[in-house]
């Protein structure tokens, strides 16, 4: 475990960039970037285009560890390079940005108001590869659609069980049971989620620490107890479909929580922009998210 990286994530000022759109969400990410499906003829070309987009972001002068503490990568990105260096090494050695890896394989069908993660039979081998490629931590997402106590407990049990597997591999897990912003009873779901988190965090053995990635809560400051919990390295927030301005405004109402935005980070960036236009737009986006994260 890299102590410099641990210190940066635990107490650094800034946010975590989510650059981990996977197969299902890649066409949507590319469309927002100004490239529709006529821009590629095969899945391989599509992934080349999204890698070029990510490379343009991380290689921009606007993107470095002064404001961006970490970045979450898709597995295929981990296996590629930025400017001639393996992706994770480029992030840390050139930019002082801590590399994370998305490890889940997508969502199962909804049951009891939640979508659990699909099984991950290859997780141990993926974690071993991640360690070999100098990844610091991981991220995995399930989704809560309703304030169903049984479903929320199942989502948390799965997140903590897989989180234990990740801790044992020497990596720091980001547990992400996202509460849908469309949930009719979102505040109640968040209340159940917080209580379930505290119960399970209190039971973690030894000095283990995890990170939490949560939907911006309906009640400002609702996750303050999680921010202060001794077993929580950092609480980060997903944008969850809110615009950047909405996300930043909500984030600023939650002291101690920092951003881990994907769509809200890349909003307004297009393939058609000149490098000067792209870098200026990215700098403006990063600065606004940074300011909301340190508010």
C-alpha positions as CSV (number, residue, x, y, z in Angstrom):
1,X,0.0,0.0,0.0
2,X,1.4,3.4,-1.0
3,X,1.3,5.6,2.0
4,X,1.6,8.8,0.0
5,X,-1.5,7.8,-2.0
6,X,-3.3,6.8,1.2
7,X,-2.6,10.2,2.8
8,X,-3.7,12.1,-0.4
9,X,-7.0,10.2,-0.5
10,X,-7.6,10.5,3.3
11,X,-6.9,14.2,3.7
12,X,-6.2,15.9,0.3
13,X,-8.2,18.8,-1.0
14,X,-9.9,18.0,-4.2
15,X,-12.1,15.3,-5.8
16,X,-12.1,11.9,-7.6
17,X,-12.7,11.8,-11.3
18,X,-14.9,8.9,-12.5
19,X,-13.5,7.9,-15.9
20,X,-15.0,4.4,-15.8
21,X,-17.8,4.3,-18.3
22,X,-18.1,0.6,-19.3
23,X,-19.5,-1.1,-22.4
24,X,-23.2,-0.3,-21.8
25,X,-22.7,3.4,-21.0
26,X,-19.9,4.1,-23.6
27,X,-22.1,5.0,-26.6
28,X,-24.0,7.6,-24.4
29,X,-20.7,9.0,-23.1
30,X,-19.4,9.3,-26.7
31,X,-22.6,11.0,-27.8
32,X,-22.3,13.6,-25.1
33,X,-18.7,14.1,-26.4
34,X,-20.0,14.8,-29.8
35,X,-19.5,11.4,-31.4
36,X,-22.6,9.5,-32.5
37,X,-22.7,5.8,-33.6
38,X,-21.7,6.7,-37.1
39,X,-18.2,7.5,-35.8
40,X,-17.3,3.8,-35.3
41,X,-17.8,0.6,-37.2
42,X,-17.0,-1.9,-34.4
43,X,-16.9,-2.3,-30.7
44,X,-13.1,-2.1,-30.8
45,X,-13.2,1.2,-32.6
46,X,-15.8,2.5,-30.1
47,X,-13.4,1.6,-27.2
48,X,-10.5,3.3,-29.0
49,X,-12.5,6.5,-29.3
50,X,-13.5,6.5,-25.6
51,X,-9.9,5.8,-24.7
52,X,-8.8,8.8,-26.8
53,X,-11.4,10.9,-24.9
54,X,-10.0,9.7,-21.5
55,X,-6.4,10.3,-22.6
56,X,-7.3,13.8,-23.7
57,X,-8.8,14.5,-20.3
58,X,-5.9,13.0,-18.2
59,X,-3.2,14.5,-20.4
60,X,-4.7,18.0,-20.3
61,X,-2.7,20.5,-18.3
62,X,-5.9,21.2,-16.3
63,X,-5.9,17.6,-14.9
64,X,-3.5,16.9,-12.0
65,X,-3.2,16.1,-8.3
66,X,-3.6,19.7,-7.1
67,X,-7.3,19.4,-7.6
68,X,-8.0,15.8,-8.8
69,X,-7.0,13.5,-5.9
70,X,-7.8,10.2,-7.8
71,X,-9.3,8.8,-10.9
72,X,-11.5,5.7,-11.4
73,X,-10.6,3.6,-14.5
74,X,-12.5,1.0,-16.5
75,X,-10.6,-2.4,-16.7
76,X,-9.8,-1.8,-20.4
77,X,-8.3,1.6,-19.6
78,X,-6.1,0.0,-16.9
79,X,-4.7,-2.3,-19.5
80,X,-3.9,0.6,-21.9
81,X,-1.4,3.4,-21.9
82,X,-1.5,7.2,-21.6
83,X,1.4,8.9,-23.4
84,X,3.5,5.7,-23.5
85,X,3.1,4.7,-19.8
86,X,0.7,2.2,-18.3
87,X,-2.5,4.1,-17.4
88,X,-2.1,3.8,-13.6
89,X,1.6,4.7,-13.6
90,X,0.9,7.7,-15.8
91,X,-1.7,9.0,-13.4
92,X,0.5,8.7,-10.4
93,X,4.0,9.4,-11.8
94,X,3.1,12.2,-14.1
95,X,0.0,13.7,-12.5
96,X,0.1,12.7,-8.9
97,X,-3.5,11.3,-9.3
98,X,-4.3,8.1,-7.4
99,X,-5.6,5.3,-9.6
100,X,-8.7,3.3,-8.9
101,X,-10.3,0.5,-10.9
102,X,-14.0,-0.3,-11.4
103,X,-14.4,-4.0,-10.7
104,X,-18.1,-4.8,-11.0
105,X,-19.6,-6.5,-14.0
106,X,-22.9,-4.6,-14.1
107,X,-26.2,-4.9,-12.4
108,X,-28.5,-7.9,-11.8
109,X,-32.3,-7.5,-12.4
110,X,-34.2,-5.6,-9.7
111,X,-35.5,-7.5,-6.7
112,X,-36.8,-6.1,-3.4
113,X,-36.3,-2.5,-4.8
114,X,-32.6,-2.9,-5.5
115,X,-30.3,-4.1,-8.2
116,X,-27.4,-6.1,-6.8
117,X,-24.1,-6.6,-8.6
118,X,-23.9,-9.4,-11.0
119,X,-21.6,-12.3,-9.9
120,X,-17.8,-11.6,-10.2
121,X,-16.2,-15.1,-10.5
122,X,-13.0,-13.7,-11.9
123,X,-12.6,-11.0,-9.2
124,X,-9.5,-12.5,-7.5
125,X,-7.6,-12.7,-10.7
126,X,-8.7,-9.1,-11.6
127,X,-7.5,-7.9,-8.2
128,X,-4.2,-9.6,-8.6
129,X,-3.7,-7.9,-12.0
130,X,-4.7,-4.5,-10.4
131,X,-2.1,-4.9,-7.7
132,X,0.5,-5.7,-10.4
133,X,-0.5,-2.6,-12.3
134,X,-0.1,-0.3,-9.2
135,X,-3.8,0.3,-8.7
136,X,-4.6,1.8,-5.2
137,X,-8.3,1.0,-4.8
138,X,-11.5,-0.3,-6.5
139,X,-15.1,0.8,-7.1
140,X,-18.3,-1.3,-7.5
141,X,-21.8,-0.2,-7.9
142,X,-25.3,-1.5,-7.0
143,X,-28.5,0.6,-7.2
144,X,-31.3,1.2,-4.7
145,X,-34.6,2.1,-6.3
146,X,-36.9,2.1,-3.2
147,X,-36.8,2.3,0.6
148,X,-37.1,-1.5,1.0
149,X,-35.3,-2.6,4.2
150,X,-34.7,-6.1,3.0
151,X,-33.3,-5.0,-0.4
152,X,-31.0,-2.3,1.1
153,X,-29.7,-4.9,3.6
154,X,-28.9,-7.3,0.8
155,X,-27.1,-4.6,-1.2
156,X,-25.0,-3.6,1.8
157,X,-24.2,-7.2,2.7
158,X,-23.0,-7.8,-0.9
159,X,-21.0,-4.6,-0.9
160,X,-19.3,-5.4,2.4
161,X,-18.6,-9.1,1.5
162,X,-16.9,-8.1,-1.8
163,X,-15.2,-5.2,0.0
164,X,-13.6,-7.7,2.4
165,X,-12.3,-9.7,-0.6
166,X,-10.8,-6.5,-2.0
167,X,-9.2,-5.5,1.4
168,X,-7.6,-8.9,1.6
169,X,-6.0,-8.4,-1.8
170,X,-4.4,-5.2,-0.4
171,X,-6.6,-2.7,-2.1
172,X,-9.0,0.0,-0.8
173,X,-12.6,-0.6,-1.8
174,X,-15.1,2.1,-2.6
175,X,-18.5,0.7,-1.7
176,X,-21.2,2.3,-4.0
177,X,-24.8,1.5,-3.3
178,X,-26.3,4.3,-5.4
179,X,-29.7,5.6,-4.4
180,X,-31.6,6.4,-7.6
181,X,-32.4,10.1,-7.8
182,X,-35.8,8.9,-9.3
183,X,-36.7,6.9,-6.1
184,X,-40.1,8.2,-4.9
185,X,-39.0,7.6,-1.2
186,X,-35.3,8.7,-1.6
187,X,-34.9,10.3,1.8
188,X,-36.3,7.2,3.5
189,X,-34.0,5.0,1.5
190,X,-31.0,7.1,2.5
191,X,-32.0,6.9,6.2
192,X,-32.1,3.1,6.0
193,X,-28.8,3.0,4.0
194,X,-27.0,5.2,6.6
195,X,-28.2,3.1,9.5
196,X,-27.1,-0.1,7.7
197,X,-23.7,1.4,6.9
198,X,-23.0,2.3,10.5
199,X,-24.0,-1.1,11.8
200,X,-21.6,-2.8,9.3
201,X,-18.8,-0.3,9.6
202,X,-18.8,-0.8,13.4
203,X,-18.3,-4.5,12.8
204,X,-15.3,-4.2,10.5
205,X,-12.3,-6.1,12.0
206,X,-9.1,-4.4,13.1
207,X,-8.2,-1.1,11.6
208,X,-9.7,-1.8,8.1
209,X,-10.9,1.2,6.2
210,X,-13.2,1.6,3.3
211,X,-14.4,4.4,1.1
212,X,-18.1,5.1,0.4
213,X,-19.5,6.5,-2.9
214,X,-23.1,7.8,-2.3
215,X,-25.8,9.7,-4.1
216,X,-26.0,13.3,-3.0
217,X,-28.6,13.1,-0.2
218,X,-32.0,14.7,-0.1
219,X,-31.3,16.0,3.4
220,X,-28.2,18.3,3.6
221,X,-25.5,16.9,5.8
222,X,-27.3,13.5,6.1
223,X,-24.0,11.6,5.9
224,X,-22.0,13.5,8.4
225,X,-21.8,10.5,10.7
226,X,-20.3,8.4,7.9
227,X,-17.8,11.2,7.1
228,X,-16.6,11.1,10.7
229,X,-16.7,7.3,11.1
230,X,-13.2,5.9,12.0
231,X,-13.6,3.0,9.5
232,X,-14.3,5.4,6.6
233,X,-11.3,6.7,4.7
234,X,-13.4,9.2,2.6
235,X,-17.0,9.7,1.5
236,X,-17.4,10.7,-2.1
237,X,-20.5,11.6,-4.0
238,X,-21.8,10.6,-7.4
239,X,-23.7,13.1,-9.6
240,X,-26.3,10.5,-10.4
241,X,-27.9,12.3,-13.3
242,X,-27.9,15.8,-11.8
243,X,-26.2,18.5,-14.0
244,X,-22.9,19.8,-12.9
245,X,-24.4,23.0,-11.4
246,X,-27.0,21.0,-9.5
247,X,-24.4,18.5,-8.3
248,X,-22.0,21.2,-7.2
249,X,-24.8,23.1,-5.3
250,X,-25.9,19.9,-3.5
251,X,-22.3,18.9,-2.8
252,X,-21.5,22.2,-1.1
253,X,-24.3,21.5,1.4
254,X,-22.5,18.4,2.6
255,X,-19.3,19.2,4.4
256,X,-16.6,16.6,4.3
257,X,-18.1,14.8,1.3
258,X,-16.1,15.3,-2.0
259,X,-17.1,14.7,-5.6
260,X,-16.6,11.6,-7.7
261,X,-18.4,12.8,-10.8
262,X,-18.5,11.3,-14.2
263,X,-21.0,12.9,-16.5
264,X,-21.0,16.1,-14.5
265,X,-17.2,16.3,-15.0
266,X,-17.2,15.8,-18.8
267,X,-20.3,17.9,-19.4
268,X,-19.5,20.4,-22.2
269,X,-16.4,18.6,-23.5
270,X,-16.5,17.6,-27.2
271,X,-14.3,16.0,-29.7
272,X,-14.8,19.0,-32.0
273,X,-13.2,21.5,-29.6
274,X,-9.6,22.7,-30.3
275,X,-7.1,21.7,-27.6
276,X,-7.2,25.2,-26.2
277,X,-11.1,25.2,-26.1
278,X,-11.1,21.7,-24.6
279,X,-8.5,22.5,-21.9
280,X,-10.3,25.7,-21.0
281,X,-13.6,23.9,-20.6
282,X,-12.1,21.1,-18.6
283,X,-10.2,23.6,-16.3
284,X,-13.5,25.4,-15.7
285,X,-15.3,22.1,-14.9
286,X,-12.5,20.9,-12.6
287,X,-12.3,24.2,-10.7
288,X,-16.1,24.3,-10.1
289,X,-16.1,20.7,-8.8
290,X,-13.0,21.4,-6.7
291,X,-14.6,24.5,-5.1
292,X,-17.8,22.5,-4.2
293,X,-15.7,19.7,-2.8
294,X,-13.7,21.9,-0.4
295,X,-16.8,24.1,0.6
